[in-house]
Amino acid sequence: MNNALSSAINDLHPDLLRYAHYLSDQADTAEELVQQTIERLLNRQDQTKDIKDLQKYMFSILRNLHNDFLRKKQREQGNDPEIELVDQQSGPGQKLFCQQVLAGIGGLTPAHKEILGLVGAGHSYSQIANTLGLPLGTAMSRISRARYALRQSIDMPMHESVSQWLAE
């Protein structure tokens, strides 16, 4: 592995891990996804010189690996509604809110899920635009529409913040 690629992987590792944590909500699964992403990139080292945007490429690998993981998990477990998705230490209001948000996200289009995933992973608008290969204004518009769709799906008033909504 050349030094430039090694340095780029080290620089992108925290961002990949944040995104993987957002996608999986399981620390061990997130770590595994990042390791598999890096492994896949290293196995294709000879192709890296043709890649114009390594971050975008690695995020695509990570997203595809996560989708493969979900498909495999669904085949193995089926859709089990008894699986607890919320931390047991959370208060009742937080549990209800988390369940509503997860259900709302589940009902969004794949494009909305993806863009909110990048927002949740802590990416800036410009990073999201770059990762998805979109103009900045288009990325901002899609984020806005995804947030609007999520608020609509969970019946969250547009004029209230999340903290206000939880307090009720």
Beta strands, then each sheet from edge to edge (+ up, - down):
end
